[in-house]
Amino acid sequence: MKATVHVFLKPGVLDVQGKAVENALHGLGWPSVKDARVGRVIEFDLDATDAEAAKAEVKTMCEKLLANTVIESYRIDVA
């Protein structure tokens, strides 16, 4: 099974990279861009046959390693 984890900063947490991207886009002629946020995507294969069990396992991975749940949220896709 393929697992995809999308990790992003929680609302209200300062996103320095997002601000840098926003400023760069303004400098390149796109002044209408606002509130840019930068996240990351983690993809991997997982030996599993049950999608719900796989999602639960990936959730545990997120809680222990893949996301800093104090300042980050995440979304899991299993296919």
C-alpha positions as CSV (number, residue, x, y, z in Angstrom):
1,M,0.0,0.0,0.0
2,K,1.2,3.5,-0.7
3,A,1.0,6.0,2.1
4,T,1.2,9.8,1.7
5,V,1.5,12.1,4.7
6,H,1.0,15.8,4.2
7,V,2.6,17.8,7.1
8,F,1.9,21.5,7.6
9,L,2.2,24.2,10.3
10,K,-0.9,24.8,12.4
11,P,-2.7,28.1,11.9
12,G,-1.2,30.8,13.9
13,V,2.3,29.4,13.8
14,L,4.7,31.7,12.0
15,D,5.8,30.1,8.7
16,V,9.1,31.7,7.9
17,Q,9.6,29.7,4.7
18,G,6.0,30.6,3.6
19,K,6.7,34.3,4.1
20,A,10.0,34.0,2.1
21,V,8.1,32.4,-0.8
22,E,5.4,35.0,-0.6
23,N,8.0,37.8,-0.7
24,A,9.8,36.2,-3.6
25,L,6.6,35.8,-5.6
26,H,5.8,39.5,-4.9
27,G,9.2,40.4,-6.2
28,L,8.7,38.4,-9.4
29,G,5.5,40.2,-10.2
30,W,2.7,38.4,-8.4
31,P,1.6,40.9,-5.7
32,S,-1.8,39.3,-5.2
33,V,-0.3,36.2,-3.4
34,K,-1.2,36.2,0.3
35,D,-0.7,33.9,3.3
36,A,1.7,31.5,1.6
37,R,2.4,28.4,3.7
38,V,5.1,25.7,3.1
39,G,4.7,22.1,4.1
40,R,6.1,18.8,3.2
41,V,5.0,15.5,1.7
42,I,6.3,12.1,2.9
43,E,5.5,9.1,0.6
44,F,6.3,5.5,1.3
45,D,5.1,2.0,0.6
46,L,3.7,-0.1,3.5
47,D,3.2,-3.8,3.6
48,A,-0.5,-3.9,4.5
49,T,-3.7,-5.2,3.1
50,D,-6.2,-3.4,5.3
51,A,-6.4,0.3,4.6
52,E,-7.8,1.2,8.0
53,A,-5.1,-0.7,9.8
54,A,-2.5,0.9,7.6
55,K,-3.9,4.3,8.3
56,A,-3.8,3.7,12.0
57,E,-0.2,2.6,11.8
58,V,0.8,5.7,9.8
59,K,-1.0,7.8,12.4
60,T,1.2,6.3,15.0
61,M,4.3,7.1,12.9
62,C,3.1,10.7,12.6
63,E,2.6,11.0,16.3
64,K,6.0,9.6,17.1
65,L,8.3,10.9,14.3
66,L,6.9,12.4,11.2
67,A,5.1,15.5,12.6
68,N,5.8,17.7,15.6
69,T,2.2,17.7,16.8
70,V,2.7,20.8,19.0
71,I,3.1,23.0,16.0
72,E,2.2,20.8,13.0
73,S,-0.9,19.1,11.7
74,Y,-0.9,16.3,9.2
75,R,-3.2,14.5,6.7
76,I,-2.8,10.8,5.8
77,D,-3.8,9.3,2.5
78,V,-3.5,5.5,2.0
79,A,-4.1,3.9,-1.4
